[in-house]
Amino acid sequence: CLVSGGQGIVGPEKIMTALAKIEGQTEECFEMLERIMRRHSRKLTAGILVFTGWTPSRRDFLQRLARTGLKMTALILCRDASDTRQRIEAESLPCRHHLLVPPAIQEELLKLQL
């Protein structure tokens, strides 16, 4: 799901609408998404990535995108924030990130300053 904000302004309502449109995938297709983002990198200044859970392949994908110069923010949905936080801190992510734990996802999104 691609959402553009224009002039760098995307409100919480637009983010919630985009999140509602996301459909799960059984496979991670990071190569295809990375190609698309690189192809359009001249038109982009930043990206917000939404991950359901955290894995080494997601970390690697985010690190590759960060090397393009785009300002990235990762929204990571997780059931156990303390475990996910420990793994992320050990990996030193190259961008801002926020952990979102159900059922308080909407409340946490409304607090974010993206």
C-alpha positions as MATLAB code, in Angstrom:
seq = 'CLVSGGQGIVGPEKIMTALAKIEGQTEECFEMLERIMRRHSRKLTAGILVFTGWTPSRRDFLQRLARTGLKMTALILCRDASDTRQRIEAESLPCRHHLLVPPAIQEELLKLQL';
ca = [
       0.000    0.000    0.000;
       1.536    3.322   -1.041;
       0.411    6.544    0.617;
       1.776    9.935   -0.329;
       1.443   12.933    1.897;
       2.557   15.866   -0.157;
       4.860   18.459    1.411;
       5.942   15.893    3.984;
       2.673   16.015    5.909;
       0.760   12.826    6.630;
      -1.702   12.873    9.502;
      -2.544    9.959   11.807;
      -5.886    9.456   10.062;
      -4.189    8.846    6.715;
      -1.753    6.418    8.336;
      -4.628    4.518    9.954;
      -6.398    4.327    6.580;
      -3.255    2.920    4.970;
      -2.795    0.379    7.758;
      -6.372   -0.781    7.316;
      -5.627   -1.567    3.649;
      -2.587   -3.726    4.350;
      -2.981   -7.373    3.497;
      -0.692  -10.030    4.913;
       1.668  -11.966    2.682;
       2.804  -15.530    3.276;
       6.231  -14.692    1.840;
       8.506  -11.728    2.344;
       8.960   -9.896   -0.975;
      11.594   -7.389    0.066;
      13.573   -7.561   -3.172;
      10.602   -6.362   -5.212;
       9.752   -3.581   -2.743;
      13.375   -2.498   -2.588;
      13.536   -2.261   -6.398;
      10.377   -0.153   -6.448;
      11.658    2.188   -3.750;
      15.032    2.552   -5.455;
      13.345    3.210   -8.807;
      11.276    6.019   -7.273;
      13.949    7.285   -4.867;
      14.302   10.619   -6.694;
      10.638   11.330   -5.963;
      10.839   10.218   -2.329;
      12.369   11.918    0.663;
      11.258    9.447    3.307;
       9.452    6.204    3.862;
       7.376    4.638    6.593;
       7.620    0.878    6.659;
       5.182   -1.292    8.589;
       6.394   -4.690    9.750;
       4.319   -7.343   11.462;
       6.976   -8.768   13.728;
      10.742   -8.532   13.522;
      13.165  -10.869   11.750;
      16.782  -10.703   10.549;
      15.593  -10.423    6.929;
      13.504   -7.374    7.839;
      16.501   -5.828    9.582;
      18.683   -6.445    6.497;
      16.041   -4.939    4.211;
      15.796   -1.820    6.364;
      19.573   -1.448    6.496;
      19.820   -1.668    2.689;
      17.129    0.984    2.265;
      18.811    3.270    4.789;
      21.961    3.218    2.651;
      19.991    4.832   -0.198;
      19.794    8.059    1.792;
      16.026    7.947    2.338;
      14.863    8.868    5.812;
      13.137    5.733    7.016;
      10.805    5.125    9.945;
       9.859    1.585   10.865;
       6.574    0.807   12.584;
       6.931   -2.672   14.054;
       3.821   -4.454   15.234;
       4.697   -7.000   17.900;
       3.089   -8.995   20.692;
       6.074   -8.807   23.064;
       7.612   -5.347   23.038;
      10.340   -6.149   25.570;
      11.690   -9.100   23.542;
      11.509   -7.185   20.259;
      13.113   -4.115   21.849;
      16.049   -6.202   23.110;
      16.662   -7.708   19.667;
      16.461   -4.308   17.969;
      18.814   -2.659   20.463;
      21.363   -5.426   19.892;
      21.187   -4.802   16.120;
      21.455   -1.001   16.101;
      18.843   -0.004   13.536;
      19.843    2.730   11.062;
      16.582    4.648   11.423;
      13.803    5.694   13.757;
      11.491    2.928   14.826;
       8.407    2.510   16.961;
       7.051   -0.663   18.503;
       3.272   -1.007   18.352;
       1.620   -3.588   20.581;
      -2.009   -4.664   20.160;
      -4.563   -3.663   21.224;
      -3.148   -0.142   21.713;
      -1.949    0.403   18.129;
      -4.317    3.261   17.314;
      -3.487    5.109   20.527;
       0.254    4.723   19.916;
      -0.043    5.934   16.315;
      -1.877    9.041   17.432;
       1.067    9.877   19.727;
       3.696    9.576   17.009;
       5.446   12.568   15.526;
       6.255   11.369   12.009;
];
